[in-house]
Amino acid sequence: MIVSHRHRFIFVAIPKTGTHSVRQALREHMGPEDIEQVGLFVNRRFPFPELAKVQHGHFSLQEVRPHLGEEAFGDYFKFGFVRNPFDRFVSYCAFMTRQQGAFDLDPRGTMREILFRLRPLDHVHFKPQHVLLDDGHGRLLADQVGRVEDMQGSYDAICERIGIPSQPLQRVNSSRRGTYRDYYDQELIDGVAELYRGDLEMFGYEF
């Protein structure tokens, strides 16, 4: 997450949505008064002890809200990026098993293991995307939601809203695979649709 007091925005870094590409671009416009928390590639911490002890920077708007105060939270432009949950789940499974290579050896078996047996619901990468952007009752707190499927166009529009120059986003921490649809059968489609129903409904995605 990045909180820019200079440009009055809050960037919500949702896992597996190109967050490091966006961070890298936004850092060029950060001032000394701006703050960021991140734990991959670089290590930066918020000046809030409760959040600083967490080993990542994927906070929800609800988590950072009390630390900023209602006036700043209400005035700052809040945004994040989302991704088709079916595509994101494939990326999650490949990422989490990359050291053992389980996904490369047996993609569907690995997806079933994670989705139906392990179900790591407390893991920040596994959580639905909307929980980082809403108020816990289905009301969106973000002012704008970009889409990975139109990453550059979404970023350009956000920069215009913030009042900073845009630039081409670079690929950071990305992988190359075929279309996500190739990894699914009906059982997996139904399982992911049930788990991420909130994302599908809030952001208008489908398989």
Secondary structure, 3 states (H helix, E strand, C coil): CEEECCCCEEEECCCCCCHHHHHHHHHCCCCCCCEECECCCCCECCCCHHHHCCCCCCCCHHHHHHHHCHHHHHHCEEEEEECCHHHHHHHHHHHHCCCCCHHHHCHHHHHHHHHHHHCCCCCCCCCCHHHHCECCCCCECCCEEEEHHHHHHHHHHHHHHHCCCCCCCCCCCCCCCCCHHHHCCHHHHHHHHHHCHHHHHHHCCCC
